Amino acid sequence: MKLNKFLMLVCLAIVVSSCTAPKLGYFQDVQSGQVQELQAPRLVTVEPGDRLSILVGSKDPGLAYLFNLQIVGRYKVAQTDANLTTSQVASYTVDENGCIDFPVLGQMEIKGKTRSGVAAYIKKELIDRQMLKDPVVTVDFLDLFFSVMGEVNAPGRFLMDHDKTTLIDALSRAGDLTINGRRDNVLVMREENGKQLAYRIDLTNLQSIYNSPVYYLKQGDMIYVEPNEKKARESTGTGNAFMQPTLWISLASLVTTISVLIFK
């Protein structure tokens, strides 16, 4: 009799535990009225291999023309965003030393500079060398991407369309995590100074997100959302079979029946 009661309690415990809802929400530690200090925004900076559009304007278009690329090609962005179209641009590719070959000015090292930093640098050189009195320099990145893989609704390679793209922006662009994605252990891979660095982010914890070095993304970042244990077990045919309450209830019922017959 005691054995039967014990088995019934085990069955009840299995049923209750199987009905417990997983924690799927983000920012679970946030309280109403809470204030969170944010890190300074991280602007995208130039790295070797980047492609830039640099246009020089002036009150004298004839002079400004000398400082713009003479060959204008058609450049089609290989992208996920459907609203981007083929356009005409003049582009510079940053070499392995972080330099570009600029018309008239020659070799210019721009590695590590922001868009505004590159524009200010070129403008200063034009004025200091007395080539233009009133230059207007416009700089844009052409093909900065990040990738999102794993348990998201729309994985892919996405264009960074503004300087301050955050991890939350990236996951939103990928359609948010699926119900099977782990919220507490998102991986961000980043290449820095010739090394591949890995960062783990807990999306259920506000400080883990905002204090992370990868809260603001940079070009080439790869985000991977791991599957939860249930999803991982589905990789085998019987992975989740032993996690079903009905199986254990049936086994407990069988053991109870056998024990009654033996000890009757």
Secondary structure as UniProt FT lines:
FT   HELIX           2..18
FT   TURN            28..29
FT   TURN            32..33
FT   TURN            48..49
FT   STRAND          51..57
FT   HELIX           61..64
FT   HELIX           65..67
FT   STRAND          73..75
FT   TURN            82..83
FT   STRAND          87..89
FT   STRAND          91..93
FT   TURN            96..97
FT   STRAND          99..102
FT   TURN            103..105
FT   STRAND          106..109
FT   TURN            111..112
FT   HELIX           115..128
FT   TURN            129..130
FT   STRAND          136..141
FT   STRAND          145..150
FT   STRAND          156..159
FT   TURN            163..164
FT   HELIX           167..173
FT   TURN            174..175
FT   TURN            179..180
FT   STRAND          186..192
FT   TURN            193..194
FT   STRAND          195..201
FT   TURN            203..204
FT   HELIX           206..210
FT   TURN            213..214
FT   TURN            219..220
FT   STRAND          222..225
FT   HELIX           229..233
FT   TURN            234..235
FT   TURN            237..240
FT   HELIX           241..243
FT   HELIX           245..262
//
